[in-house]
Structures are given as structure tokens and as C-alpha cells.
Amino acid sequence: MGKHAYKIVKSKVTEGLHDIQSRKGRFIAFNSIRPAMTNMVPNYPELSNRLRGIKEYSIDHLDEMITKAQKSLEKKGCKVFFAESVEDAQKYIASLIPNNGLVVKSKSNAGKEINISHYLEDCDVTVVETDLGDRINQLDKGEASHSLAPAIHIPIERVTELFSEEAGEQLKCTPEALVISARKQLRDYLVNADVGISGANAIAADTGSVFLTENEGNIRAVTMMPKVHIVIAGVEKIVPTLEDAMQVLRSAAVYGVGQDIGTYVSMISGVSESLDPDLNTFSQGQGPGEVHIVFLKHGRKEAIDAGFKESLYCINCGSCLNFCPVYAEVGSKYGYKYLGGRGVVFGAFHGDLEKAEEGGLSLCIGCQKCVKACPVQMRTPDMIWKLRQKAVTNEGLSKTKNFVFSALTRKQILPLVSKLGTLFGGVILEDANKGMTSRVALNSMGMPKERVLPRFKGKTFAETAQPKMIINPVKKVGFFPGCVVNYTDTDLGEALLHVLGENNVEVKIGKEDLCCGIPSIVSGDLAHAKEMALKNINAYSAFDIDALAFVCPSCAVAFKEEYPKLFADASPEIREKVQKLASKVKDINEFLLHDIELKLPEQEVTEIVTYHDPCHLARSLNIKEEPREILQKIQGVKFVEMKDADMCCGFGGSFSLSFYELSHRINEDKLDNIDDTQATTLATSCPGCMIHFQDGITQHHMKQKVAHVVQILSRAYGRR
């Protein structure tokens, strides 16, 4: 990312973090929507797979869907227009509206995409937003802050001022009074409007039916009361059948707001007609006599050709936003046209990588929460990583990252890493729980001097490790220490060796202190990542092992998921090596519970322990119960579950350096949840999370110790 784009993103992040009122509004919405959605989704176990299948088929057969939908719509009396560009759509819509006309408009992401409201206003057309939240924003001359709750950032006192000014009288500052006033004002506009503009949740190709869902009722009025109805929709909204369209609406309700179906569901199949029984002919009915469907092709084909077709599966339900830790803190400052990570992808597939960078290409932390929340399982983080690769190809790496990643491909780099260790935040204190903290002035790097930093060892773990000699091992494993264990937290590595030794497991360790390559991969730098990966593959393929164990889930993900992608086009010999090694990857919690018969520890560890789920472990490797089960096997441990245990801690490797204030803010929510448990020890299974938590705990003067599950188990086996 260029310096100019970086400065823009930094400025947006700072602005978003300082907008406390907006944040308050977002969390009010989250606290309602998150539990409702979480409780509703299990009632529809097949819905997500079914919807993904519908969208996948539709996009794979898009030309066929477009042709079929056009024929069906025109047969029903609708006029269909395909817009290749924003300008095409704007001009066509403007041509349908009389001079100085009045337009009532419902919420529409496609309308926002082509900036239709502002364009029409510049043409001397009066545009009235009828969605209550959008109307508030319009009166306040602001922008939407959430796809479903666009005015959550505006306090009720400000809304009262706006509505009172419009009504010409002082209104009571109550929701009931404001809704009554809004209804009265909007009905006057609806009755007198020349044109109604809506979006579309789905369009059925077989019947030519436009589907819309809502909770307020304004969309139904917009589509029925004016004599002309204009629908703006991306071509990706087309699905094969009426039944498929209903699945889209069901999913939007279940995943978007935690309802089984929206309060209002409208199906529009053509123009309004009325049968004259005397003449046996049809005439115009009470609804619109004209229905225009404006399909946006803008950037869609380019997205498919560029390998981003999955972005077109999106149904704009907003579920990803409700769980994204970055959006939660900076709100509408993250994204481009569409909010959040999907908006970043949107900007790029419209041929403007710079807009994607300015919208927050560097902000995705990779926690995968959006993937789990998405009804079509859209892998937005993967698309963002792919865009970062494109950015590196076009612009190159920054000097700092190029220097560091080059260094990480070399042997014996401890002196260099000691100087640069804080650049990526991926290191931990030597013994933070005993107060051995380091504080360094880092103002030049954008971090406060209070940030807790690691201390480096004189020798790497790979150099000093002495695995226990096992005569008749139950299993043979390789152990990949990773950067944290190798350079700073050698105690975690020793704890791992102790635990495996107690369970008669033979351990083999590579002698090269190399990085797994994840920092390079997520930064879009595949060249250095491949160099690191190939050295690791060769080193560990040489071992006769049953499994390859990890204490760092990010490293495990690199070997298991990313290496096969990196070498997908390599020689058969390399691909075979990669796949064989990937099949042996085991997080240590998984290995201890499923690959051997775990020896029950005899000593007590008298602690109140809560557990944080690392993102890569919980969502990429699907390991959540194993760490908890191990902890509860330890005598003396009182385990207490924390609220939102699998929410991201905010670390994200280089993210915590580039956007430390944002990273720290995300972490604060977790710290509150930890404190609520009254735990004396925070356990987790990720060294990166450990350093981030230790930093936060120290800065907030909390007393909890931070430990890896393996370290606690090692104590229970008698190691001190």
C-alpha cells in the first residue's frame, strides 16, 4: 500500500475511533442483533448451504440467468435496462423523472453504489429517503453507518432536532413521537411522488418477479403508490426460480436480524393491472403503470474474470458487519460504497485498487468471523489477501517489509530479529507473569511508550532445545516452534517438550530458525513466503514422524492450508511433499487428546482459569473444545467460561503495529470479559494472543497471568 493510501486509512481509523457516539450506537445494535441471529440460525441448519448453492449456480450461469430474467420481466410488462457503467444507470433513471419531479426512495445498496440520490438532486429532482434511518441521515446530511441500521450513530436528541425542524414544531424526545411525525411527513411525500425507487433482494428469472423484504413497510409504499416504479439491482441479484428467491429472503432475515422472515415481503410481477368485466380488458390498476428494472453490470464481469466471483454471492444482509471487530470500532470508515471488507473488495473489482486501499485493504485482521457469520460462507479475508498480492505486484513491498521478510528467509538471524522484533508484534515477554516487562519509547512507530515489549534470548530455542530421549515412543512428532518460541518465549517450547516427554512422545525439531511465512502471505508477498515455506517443507519432510505439532495456530494454518495453495502449480514431487506434510499438521491440543492417551496430571494447579479462543485455531482449524477439556483435566483448576470467548483479541501480527490504537481498542472489550470472570489466569493457545493480552493487562493494571494451555499442563506435570 502506498504512503498516500496509508495516510488516508490512518486518518479514517483515527476519526472512527474518536466517534464514541457512533460506536455506542453500533454496540446497541450488536447487542440486539448478535444474540437474535445466533439463536435463530440453528433453526435452519441447511439454509446456508442451500443459499450458497443457489448463488453459486446463478453466478456460474449468469448470462443464462440474465437472458431468462429479461424475457420473463418484459413478458410481464416491465422495461429492462442494462447499465454497463454508473453513468449509464444515472442517465437512464434521470430520463424517467419529470423536471423538478419528486422521487421517494427506499433503502438500496445498488442505489448507493451509483450515487443516485445525489445525482438526481444535482438534476433539480427532490429525493426523499423513506427508510427511517436513511431519512435521518438525509436530514442530518450524513452517511449511513450500518447496512440495516443506517442511523445508529445519531442520538435521539439530534433526531428530535431534525424532525422538529422538518415538522415546524417542537416534538417530544421519544421514539413514539418521532415515528408518528416521520410517518406523517413521509406519507405526504408518498402520495405526491412522481417516481418510486427501490432496490431488490432477489429477482426470480423464471417468473420475472422482484422480491423485497423489510420491517418498516415503507418499501411496499414506495413500490405501490407512485405511478412509476424503478428497481435498481446488480445482475447478481438474479436467481433461477421463485422458490430460490424466497430462500434469499429467508436468509436475509435469519442472518441479518435474527428473524425467521421479514415483517413485510413484497413480490412484484409486472405492472399494476385491473380487469374491466364489461369490456373484458385490462386497464391500469391502483399501482404503478410503469415498472423499470435497471440492472447494473458495472464491474461484475470484471470481478468474475479476476477470480472474485464469490463476492457476487453477497445478499447484503449485514451479518458480517455485526461480527467484524474492525467495523465495530471504526464503523463506516471501513469500506467503499458497501461497508466493511466486502466494500473493500467491491472497490477493487470495479478496477480501482487505489479505492480499495483507501477503503481499508490493510484493515482486515483475518479473524474469519465474517466467514462464519455469512449465509453464503463468503471468504472475504481470502479475497482481501488476494488483493494485497495484486497491490504488491503493482506497487512492490514497503522498504521495511521487504527488509524484514528478506531477513526472515535466512539462517541465524537472531541479531537482526532482536532489533526488528517489535515490527510485527509477533513476540512475547520472556516472563511477563513475573513482572519482567520492557517499556521502550516507540513514538516514531506510532505506538505509545507504555506498550509492553518482549525480551530476546541470547540463543534460539532451536539451538538450545533438548528433547527427552524416549526408548519406546508411542508417537514420533516434529515440532515447529515458530518465531515466538524460537526467539523470546523459549519457556513455551520447553513446556511443550516436557508435556510430550511425560507422555512418551519422541520430538524432533528443525535446526533452522525460520518463520512459517504467514506474515508474508497475509501481506501479499508470495515470493518471500514461498522461499520460507520451501525451506520448512524440506526440513520437516526429512523426519520420520507421525505428526507435526504446533503451539501456534497461525503457523499450523500456514503448513496445513497456505502451503498447498502456494505450491499448487509446483512439480508433482513438491506437491506430494506439501500434501503429505499438511496431512500431519496437529495443533498441540488436538494431538494430546486425539492422537495419544493423555496422561492425567497428578499435581494441583490452584487457579481460576478462563480461556480465549484464538481466531486461527477456532475458525480455521475448528478446534475449540480440546483446550477446555485439557484444562478441566487438571486438578485444582476452576474453569470459568468468558463471554464471547471466540471474539478476536485484536492482535493480527503486523496489524497491531500498523494500527496499534485500533488493535488496542479491540483488545479492551476482551479484557472486560476476562475481568468479569474473576479469573486469576487467562489461558489461550496462541503466542501472538498472549503478547497482546499481556500488553493490555499490564496497561490496565490487571492482575491476571497469561499462559498457554501447554504451560499450565506442564505445571500440573510438576515442571516449575
LOLUM-910849 format. One record per residue (C-alpha): residue number from 0; residue in one letter; x, y, z. Coordinates in steps of 0.001 Angstrom, whole numbers, plus 500000, padded with zeros to 6 digits. Example, Ala and Ser with C-alpha at 12.3 -4.5 7.8 and 13.67 -1.06 7.14 Angstrom:
<sites>
 num residu   east  north     up
   0      A 512300 495500 507800
   1      S 513670 498940 507140
</sites>
This chain:
<sites>
 num residu   east  north     up
   0      M 500000 500000 500000
   1      G 501311 503417 499036
   2      K 502097 506085 501605
   3      H 499214 508261 500404
   4      A 496644 505494 500850
   5      Y 498127 504538 504216
   6      K 497776 508110 505483
   7      I 494148 508186 504352
   8      V 493361 504911 506117
   9      K 495147 506029 509295
  10      S 493139 509238 509274
  11      K 489877 507344 508803
  12      V 490724 504936 511614
  13      T 491533 507786 513975
  14      E 488291 509542 513080
  15      G 486306 506347 513563
  16      L 487897 505551 516925
  17      H 487169 509023 518249
  18      D 483497 508921 517224
  19      I 482298 507487 520522
  20      Q 478630 508260 519843
  21      S 478627 506151 516685
  22      R 480381 503315 518487
  23      K 477758 503419 521239
  24      G 475016 503139 518644
  25      R 476702 500220 516883
  26      F 477024 498229 520069
  27      I 473392 498861 520979
  28      A 472505 497310 517623
  29      F 475020 494472 518048
  30      N 473700 493572 521492
  31      S 470273 493078 519963
  32      I 471154 491501 516618
  33      R 474014 489168 517616
  34      P 472101 487023 520133
  35      A 468963 487021 517963
  36      M 470936 485807 514952
  37      T 472926 483282 516983
  38      N 469708 481808 518393
  39      M 467838 481793 515064
  40      V 470448 480245 512746
  41      P 470378 476753 514356
  42      N 466687 476538 513469
  43      Y 467673 476430 509793
  44      P 470675 474073 509610
  45      E 470586 473611 505817
  46      L 469798 477200 504881
  47      S 473376 478411 504413
  48      N 474469 475505 502190
  49      R 471257 475778 500177
  50      L 471690 479513 499650
  51      R 475338 479171 498671
  52      G 474348 476550 496116
  53      I 471717 478878 494640
  54      K 474112 481813 494376
  55      E 476966 479708 493060
  56      Y 474778 478269 490305
  57      S 473381 481709 489450
  58      I 476801 483318 489041
  59      D 478207 480320 487134
  60      H 475267 480640 484706
  61      L 474950 484423 484837
  62      D 474494 485036 481095
  63      E 471737 482437 481010
  64      M 470097 483961 484098
  65      I 470205 487456 482573
  66      T 468603 486327 479308
  67      K 465876 484360 481057
  68      A 465117 487138 483561
  69      Q 464905 489755 480806
  70      K 462396 487707 478829
  71      S 460263 486988 481898
  72      L 460281 490603 483070
  73      E 459424 492026 479649
  74      K 456645 489481 479246
  75      K 455148 490881 482460
  76      G 455237 494415 481079
  77      C 458447 495597 482773
  78      K 461017 497650 480892
  79      V 464548 496313 481317
  80      F 467718 498389 481002
  81      F 471264 497076 481409
  82      A 473791 499644 482649
  83      E 477401 498923 481818
  84      S 478552 501870 483927
  85      V 477411 504154 486730
  86      E 476850 506952 484225
  87      D 474598 504746 482071
  88      A 472397 503935 485046
  89      Q 472233 507522 486290
  90      K 471251 508986 482913
  91      Y 468607 506357 482227
  92      I 466951 506835 485620
  93      A 467046 510617 485304
  94      S 465324 510378 481903
  95      L 462299 508752 483567
  96      I 461707 511578 486034
  97      P 459910 514825 485103
  98      N 461632 518181 485568
  99      N 461565 519253 489205
 100      G 459983 515871 489970
 101      L 459542 514228 493351
 102      V 461124 510838 493997
 103      V 460546 508635 497027
 104      K 463300 506120 497559
 105      S 463693 503073 499766
 106      K 466941 501693 501113
 107      S 469075 500384 498259
 108      N 472712 499362 498270
 109      A 472677 499400 494475
 110      G 471306 502942 494588
 111      K 474167 503905 496871
 112      E 476603 502214 494502
 113      I 475618 504560 491659
 114      N 475152 507537 493985
 115      I 471670 508014 492560
 116      S 470237 510280 495263
 117      H 472945 512918 494921
 118      Y 472945 512652 491139
 119      L 469198 513294 490921
 120      E 469405 516149 493397
 121      D 472008 517759 491145
 122      C 469409 517448 488362
 123      D 466921 519504 490447
 124      V 464929 516414 491445
 125      T 463667 516212 495022
 126      V 464641 512852 496510
 127      V 463125 511729 499797
 128      E 464567 508729 501604
 129      T 461711 506721 503147
 130      D 463713 504305 505286
 131      L 463611 505880 508737
 132      G 467352 505594 509289
 133      D 468223 506847 505819
 134      R 465782 509730 506255
 135      I 467521 510756 509480
 136      N 470876 510689 507696
 137      Q 469459 512680 504811
 138      L 468159 515402 507108
 139      D 471461 515380 509009
 140      K 473411 515478 505734
 141      G 475387 512419 506818
 142      E 476138 508902 505610
 143      A 474782 505520 506654
 144      S 476786 503745 509344
 145      H 475250 500258 509008
 146      S 473519 498469 506148
 147      L 470437 497611 508224
 148      A 470550 500311 510897
 149      P 471953 503292 508986
 150      A 471401 505931 511694
 151      I 472549 504042 514768
 152      H 475280 506641 515255
 153      I 472853 509556 515712
 154      P 471493 510153 519241
 155      I 467746 510590 519761
 156      E 468227 514205 520846
 157      R 469681 515063 517431
 158      V 466887 513149 515681
 159      T 464359 515217 517643
 160      E 466004 518418 516442
 161      L 465922 517262 512818
 162      F 462319 516064 512846
 163      S 461114 519120 514774
 164      E 462677 521397 512173
 165      E 461006 519468 509352
 166      A 457622 519385 511112
 167      G 457755 523054 512057
 168      E 457001 522343 515705
 169      Q 458857 521107 518769
 170      L 458400 517364 519114
 171      K 458714 515243 522218
 172      C 462026 513447 522505
 173      T 460509 509962 522476
 174      P 460670 507222 519833
 175      E 456873 507128 519609
 176      A 456540 510865 518900
 177      L 459335 510787 516326
 178      V 457898 507792 514463
 179      I 454450 509421 514316
 180      S 455961 512612 512897
 181      A 458080 510692 510353
 182      R 455060 508678 509229
 183      K 453016 511843 508691
 184      Q 455723 513620 506733
 185      L 456625 510600 504601
 186      R 453014 509803 503715
 187      D 452624 513253 502225
 188      Y 455656 512646 500048
 189      L 454477 509163 499055
 190      V 451063 510420 497953
 191      N 452543 513164 495761
 192      A 455604 511361 494393
 193      D 456148 511008 490648
 194      V 458520 508070 490936
 195      G 459395 505420 493492
 196      I 462894 503909 493523
 197      S 463720 500651 495272
 198      G 466400 498028 495270
 199      A 465792 494279 495121
 200      N 466697 491450 497460
 201      A 466271 488919 494654
 202      I 464807 488625 491152
 203      A 463391 485273 490021
 204      A 464392 484501 486434
 205      D 461555 482032 485812
 206      T 458650 484295 486803
 207      G 460175 487742 486352
 208      S 459347 488590 489966
 209      V 461146 491205 492055
 210      F 461387 490312 495745
 211      L 461796 492813 498576
 212      T 461796 492301 502321
 213      E 461585 494850 505124
 214      N 460333 495550 508627
 215      E 459051 499138 508307
 216      G 456537 498953 505449
 217      N 457969 501930 503561
 218      I 459317 499813 500696
 219      R 455868 498448 499937
 220      A 454515 502016 499795
 221      V 457380 503168 497528
 222      T 456710 500340 495077
 223      M 452900 500768 495031
 224      M 451909 504409 495381
 225      P 453823 506353 492674
 226      K 452835 505779 489046
 227      V 456379 504834 488070
 228      H 458486 502282 489917
 229      I 462215 501959 489214
 230      V 464142 498944 490542
 231      I 467942 499220 490744
 232      A 469713 495879 491125
 233      G 473025 494295 490320
 234      V 472729 491384 487886
 235      E 473935 489133 490710
 236      K 470510 489508 492326
 237      I 469021 487194 489690
 238      V 468320 483624 490870
 239      P 466785 480780 488873
 240      T 463371 480353 490476
 241      L 460728 481962 492647
 242      E 461473 479362 495326
 243      D 465173 480304 495199
 244      A 464256 483959 495691
 245      M 462297 483043 498812
 246      Q 465414 481345 500179
 247      V 467306 484628 499724
 248      L 464634 486499 501686
 249      R 464598 483887 504443
 250      S 468391 484096 504720
 251      A 468378 487889 504842
 252      A 466012 487757 507815
 253      V 467669 484882 509686
 254      Y 471255 486098 509293
 255      G 470617 489834 509055
 256      V 468393 490470 512065
 257      G 467685 487069 513637
 258      Q 464078 486801 512408
 259      D 462530 483797 510703
 260      I 461159 486107 507995
 261      G 460844 489843 507468
 262      T 457720 491645 508665
 263      Y 456839 492581 505086
 264      V 457654 490537 501980
 265      S 456733 492014 498604
 266      M 456722 490157 495277
 267      I 456304 492404 492242
 268      S 455495 490615 488997
 269      G 454869 493303 486419
 270      V 452839 496489 486132
 271      S 449594 497125 488016
 272      E 446544 495967 486051
 273      S 442797 495826 486646
 274      L 440245 493760 484693
 275      D 437222 495648 483323
 276      P 434453 492990 483443
 277      D 432222 494884 480990
 278      L 434872 495172 478294
 279      N 436768 492006 479260
 280      T 440003 494018 479028
 281      F 442751 495055 481379
 282      S 443453 498632 482366
 283      Q 445878 500175 484808
 284      G 445164 499344 488404
 285      Q 445904 501318 491550
 286      G 449640 500708 491440
 287      P 452414 501794 489039
 288      G 451683 501749 485355
 289      E 455404 501580 484591
 290      V 457984 499297 486162
 291      H 461596 499761 485074
 292      I 464326 497304 486039
 293      V 467794 498859 485890
 294      F 470340 496055 486027
 295      L 473886 497052 486957
 296      K 476599 495179 485103
 297      H 479140 497674 486421
 298      G 482264 495676 487328
 299      R 480514 492319 487709
 300      K 482119 490565 484755
 301      E 485477 492017 485753
 302      A 485025 490575 489242
 303      I 484324 487122 487836
 304      D 487235 487252 485390
 305      A 489597 488395 488148
 306      G 488658 485464 490404
 307      F 486328 487354 492740
 308      K 483035 485782 491687
 309      E 482360 484795 495306
 310      S 481912 488472 496142
 311      L 478764 488393 493990
 312      Y 477180 485774 496257
 313      C 476610 488505 498869
 314      I 472938 489202 499735
 315      N 473749 492417 501677
 316      C 472280 491120 504944
 317      G 474948 492901 507027
 318      S 475702 489852 509160
 319      C 479451 490170 508533
 320      L 479414 493708 509911
 321      N 477699 492586 513104
 322      F 480687 490391 513963
 323      C 483654 492216 512397
 324      P 485949 493589 515150
 325      V 487342 496311 512887
 326      Y 483939 497578 511753
 327      A 482755 497502 515370
 328      E 485398 500074 516285
 329      V 485634 502334 513219
 330      G 482200 501851 511642
 331      S 481550 503392 508234
 332      K 485196 504435 507895
 333      Y 485883 500837 506812
 334      G 484790 500031 503263
 335      Y 483996 501684 499946
 336      K 480366 502240 498858
 337      Y 479498 498970 500606
 338      L 480616 498767 504239
 339      G 483347 496561 505681
 340      G 485658 494110 503953
 341      R 483131 493371 501229
 342      G 483202 497067 500356
 343      V 486972 496908 500005
 344      V 486629 494033 497531
 345      F 483864 495948 495736
 346      G 486158 498913 495163
 347      A 488860 496710 493695
 348      F 486741 494703 491293
 349      H 485485 497943 489819
 350      G 489003 498428 488598
 351      D 490152 500824 491268
 352      L 492681 499192 493553
 353      E 493531 502593 494997
 354      K 489932 502966 496218
 355      A 490205 499542 497832
 356      E 493418 500581 499573
 357      E 491894 503846 500762
 358      G 488777 501964 501899
 359      G 490816 499757 504223
 360      L 492533 496961 502297
 361      S 495088 496834 505106
 362      L 492463 496755 507882
 363      C 491193 493180 507652
 364      I 492635 491355 510649
 365      G 491900 487911 509200
 366      C 489854 486696 512181
 367      Q 487385 484858 509883
 368      K 484383 485963 511972
 369      C 482712 487336 508860
 370      V 483004 483954 507134
 371      K 481242 482144 509961
 372      A 478517 484808 510097
 373      C 477907 484880 506342
 374      P 474869 482996 504986
 375      V 476775 482239 501751
 376      Q 480065 481462 503586
 377      M 481835 484136 501545
 378      R 485554 484111 502303
 379      T 486132 487849 502314
 380      P 489554 487641 504060
 381      D 490879 485390 501294
 382      M 489745 487877 498661
 383      I 491391 490705 500577
 384      W 494651 488751 500776
 385      K 494428 488199 497035
 386      L 494012 491934 496501
 387      R 497040 492570 498694
 388      Q 499009 490258 496404
 389      K 497867 492362 493455
 390      A 498925 495521 495278
 391      V 502388 494070 495953
 392      T 502688 493052 492304
 393      N 501736 496549 491151
 394      E 503493 498645 493785
 395      G 506022 496372 495479
 396      L 506542 495945 499212
 397      S 507391 498790 501511
 398      K 511094 499042 502255
 399      T 510553 497944 505842
 400      K 508554 494834 504996
 401      N 510865 493868 502165
 402      F 513857 494151 504529
 403      V 512189 492105 507273
 404      F 510748 489382 505014
 405      S 514067 489026 503235
 406      A 515767 488623 506605
 407      L 513278 486004 507750
 408      T 514296 483710 504902
 409      R 517876 483457 506188
 410      K 519536 481271 508761
 411      Q 520857 482551 512071
 412      I 519138 485929 512001
 413      L 518728 486417 515752
 414      P 520811 489606 515969
 415      L 518736 491176 513230
 416      V 515428 489939 514620
 417      S 516378 491261 518049
 418      K 516474 494736 516560
 419      L 513326 494340 514479
 420      G 511295 492078 516745
 421      T 508680 494665 517555
 422      L 507919 495435 513937
 423      F 505309 492728 513692
 424      G 504228 492354 517261
 425      G 504596 488585 516947
 426      V 506716 488144 520045
 427      I 506123 487790 523752
 428      L 507745 488729 527012
 429      E 510430 486494 528419
 430      D 508396 486029 531586
 431      A 505680 488639 531756
 432      N 503873 486929 534632
 433      K 506872 487583 536866
 434      G 506909 491246 536009
 435      M 509852 491162 533625
 436      T 508393 493718 531255
 437      S 510176 496024 528871
 438      R 508998 499535 528032
 439      V 510524 501355 525107
 440      A 509758 504725 523571
 441      L 508088 503930 520263
 442      N 506511 507229 519295
 443      S 508271 507145 515958
 444      M 506493 503847 515220
 445      G 503077 505164 516178
 446      M 502823 503229 519437
 447      P 502721 504554 522987
 448      K 505790 504153 525125
 449      E 503702 502166 527603
 450      R 503413 499214 525239
 451      V 504891 496088 526764
 452      L 507626 494627 524600
 453      P 509473 491308 524576
 454      R 512931 490446 525672
 455      F 515005 488354 523332
 456      K 517042 485326 524253
 457      G 520725 485046 523523
 458      K 520142 481816 521593
 459      T 517127 480475 519758
 460      F 515014 477630 521056
 461      A 516090 475564 518025
 462      E 519683 475931 519179
 463      T 519136 475085 522848
 464      A 516228 472604 522827
 465      Q 516989 469152 524222
 466      P 514018 466815 523719
 467      K 513769 463909 526137
 468      M 515199 460621 524902
 469      I 512340 458114 524535
 470      I 513140 454397 524225
 471      N 509776 453104 523025
 472      P 507793 456188 521936
 473      V 504049 455945 521491
 474      K 504359 458502 518711
 475      K 507026 460466 516885
 476      V 506336 464119 516202
 477      G 508064 467036 514626
 478      F 507708 470340 516473
 479      F 507712 473629 514587
 480      P 508457 476281 517244
 481      G 507616 479412 515257
 482      C 509162 482841 515762
 483      V 507767 483478 519245
 484      V 509077 480281 520793
 485      N 512323 480481 518879
 486      Y 513284 483987 519870
 487      T 511518 485070 523033
 488      D 509203 482591 524752
 489      T 511513 479610 524896
 490      D 509689 478602 528097
 491      L 506648 477685 525991
 492      G 508826 475459 523858
 493      E 510326 473814 526965
 494      A 506812 473269 528358
 495      L 505839 471536 525107
 496      L 508872 469246 525298
 497      H 508099 468471 528942
 498      V 504449 467604 528252
 499      L 505287 465367 525300
 500      G 508124 463732 527236
 501      E 505713 462927 530092
 502      N 503512 461212 527527
 503      N 506348 459178 525959
 504      V 506292 461065 522685
 505      E 509542 461492 520742
 506      V 510131 465017 519445
 507      K 512227 466164 516509
 508      I 512979 469830 515828
 509      G 514296 471541 512719
 510      K 517553 473366 513231
 511      E 516755 476347 511019
 512      D 515089 479197 512906
 513      L 512751 480126 510055
 514      C 509408 481900 510018
 515      C 506365 479949 508790
 516      G 505680 482678 506214
 517      I 502236 483791 507384
 518      P 503286 487471 507773
 519      S 504404 487479 504142
 520      I 501299 485652 502924
 521      V 498792 487999 504553
 522      S 500806 490979 503308
 523      G 500535 489716 499734
 524      D 504244 488891 499428
 525      L 504197 485380 497966
 526      A 507795 485399 496763
 527      H 509319 485511 500246
 528      A 506558 483266 501588
 529      K 507437 480543 499089
 530      E 511119 480773 499975
 531      M 510394 480336 503687
 532      A 507829 477619 503074
 533      L 510085 475533 500848
 534      K 512869 475500 503462
 535      N 510398 474427 506137
 536      I 508900 471747 503907
 537      N 512297 470266 503125
 538      A 513401 470378 506754
 539      Y 510361 468617 508217
 540      S 509776 466221 505320
 541      A 513159 464719 506138
 542      F 511855 463485 509529
 543      D 510183 460129 510113
 544      I 507206 461443 512104
 545      D 503582 460578 512770
 546      A 502523 464191 513243
 547      L 503802 467749 513026
 548      A 502875 469607 516228
 549      F 502324 473343 516731
 550      V 501731 475631 519697
 551      C 500947 478485 517304
 552      P 497752 478042 515240
 553      S 498870 480634 512678
 554      C 501932 478525 511906
 555      A 499726 475437 511724
 556      V 497417 477160 509251
 557      A 500432 478104 507140
 558      F 501529 474461 506813
 559      K 498042 472979 506524
 560      E 496173 475495 504344
 561      E 498538 478020 502809
 562      Y 501465 475871 501678
 563      P 499242 473715 499399
 564      K 497975 476958 497775
 565      L 501486 478359 497381
 566      F 502700 475249 495584
 567      A 499538 474304 493694
 568      D 501413 474745 490391
 569      A 504718 473249 491546
 570      S 506223 469964 490412
 571      P 504451 466710 491403
 572      E 507311 465898 493794
 573      I 506951 469182 495696
 574      R 503156 468967 495745
 575      E 503366 465470 497177
 576      K 505733 466660 499915
 577      V 503482 469577 500755
 578      Q 500305 467498 500906
 579      K 501929 464764 502975
 580      L 503223 467292 505492
 581      A 499922 469169 505558
 582      S 498100 465939 506420
 583      K 500288 465552 509519
 584      V 499643 469020 510957
 585      K 498271 468935 514507
 586      D 497639 471688 516983
 587      I 499071 470503 520287
 588      N 495644 470437 521984
 589      E 494299 468251 519212
 590      F 497301 465929 519309
 591      L 497194 465423 523076
 592      L 493521 464489 523127
 593      H 493084 462594 519874
 594      D 496440 461062 518926
 595      I 497594 459666 522255
 596      E 496091 458625 525561
 597      L 496823 461719 527620
 598      K 498456 461022 530957
 599      L 496352 462565 533722
 600      P 498415 465109 535686
 601      E 498766 464413 539402
 602      Q 499677 467818 540813
 603      E 497197 470565 541557
 604      V 497200 473948 539845
 605      T 495020 476069 542081
 606      E 493817 478744 539683
 607      I 490586 480200 538358
 608      V 491117 479863 534626
 609      T 489230 481303 531677
 610      Y 490042 480604 528045
 611      H 490321 482770 524915
 612      D 489810 481067 521527
 613      P 492470 482190 519020
 614      C 490934 483022 515649
 615      H 493026 480661 513549
 616      L 492533 477806 515992
 617      A 488780 478169 516453
 618      R 487729 479035 512911
 619      S 490447 477840 510537
 620      L 491309 474615 512388
 621      N 487904 474170 514108
 622      I 489453 473417 517494
 623      K 487508 474818 520443
 624      E 486619 472051 522895
 625      E 490018 470374 523172
 626      P 491808 473166 525101
 627      R 488897 473400 527536
 628      E 488862 469651 528051
 629      I 492598 469625 528820
 630      L 492248 472451 531325
 631      Q 489407 470674 533082
 632      K 491513 467524 533454
 633      I 493936 469439 535672
 634      Q 493295 469127 539395
 635      G 492661 472395 541202
 636      V 491701 474329 538078
 637      K 488326 476037 538315
 638      F 487316 476736 534748
 639      V 485073 479734 534013
 640      E 483796 480455 530501
 641      M 484078 484071 529414
 642      K 481551 485968 527312
 643      D 482380 485971 523583
 644      A 485404 483775 524112
 645      D 485968 483430 520365
 646      M 485878 487143 519536
 647      C 489179 488418 518149
 648      C 491684 489878 520616
 649      G 492885 492449 518054
 650      F 496446 491197 517614
 651      G 496713 490197 513945
 652      G 500528 490257 513734
 653      S 501614 493321 511757
 654      F 498108 494767 512229
 655      S 498945 495544 515860
 656      L 501902 497616 514714
 657      S 500328 499447 511793
 658      F 497096 500196 513668
 659      Y 498057 499871 517304
 660      E 495337 502167 518680
 661      L 492665 500173 516839
 662      S 494243 496877 517863
 663      H 494319 498003 521494
 664      R 490679 499154 521373
 665      I 489549 495743 520089
 666      N 491521 494123 522895
 667      E 489797 496228 525560
 668      D 486439 494526 525003
 669      K 488105 491174 525626
 670      L 489803 492475 528753
 671      D 486427 493486 530175
 672      N 485108 489985 529542
 673      I 488164 488452 531187
 674      D 487791 490667 534232
 675      D 484123 489702 534550
 676      T 485096 486051 535086
 677      Q 487291 486940 538109
 678      A 489853 484520 536681
 679      T 493383 484537 538039
 680      T 494788 483060 534818
 681      L 493922 483695 531202
 682      A 494675 480626 529138
 683      T 494903 480563 525375
 684      S 496625 478593 522625
 685      C 498308 481306 520581
 686      P 501589 483052 521422
 687      G 500522 486150 519487
 688      C 497331 486483 521504
 689      M 499430 486060 524649
 690      I 501669 489046 523899
 691      H 498679 491198 523049
 692      F 496811 490253 526202
 693      Q 499870 490782 528372
 694      D 500264 494250 526916
 695      G 496622 495087 527620
 696      I 496573 493555 531093
 697      T 499711 495459 532069
 698      Q 498455 498783 530730
 699      H 495124 498372 532534
 700      H 496833 497318 535774
 701      M 495022 493990 535841
 702      K 496378 491050 537830
 703      Q 495686 488050 535599
 704      K 498511 485839 534482
 705      V 498629 484815 530826
 706      A 499634 481285 529848
 707      H 499407 478789 527034
 708      V 497360 475670 527826
 709      V 500557 473644 527404
 710      Q 502336 475704 530052
 711      I 499545 475104 532570
 712      L 499555 471377 531780
 713      S 503325 471300 532173
 714      R 502957 472788 535664
 715      A 500460 470074 536504
 716      Y 503082 467506 535468
 717      G 505454 469023 538029
 718      R 507502 471495 535980
 719      R 508109 474878 537588
</sites>
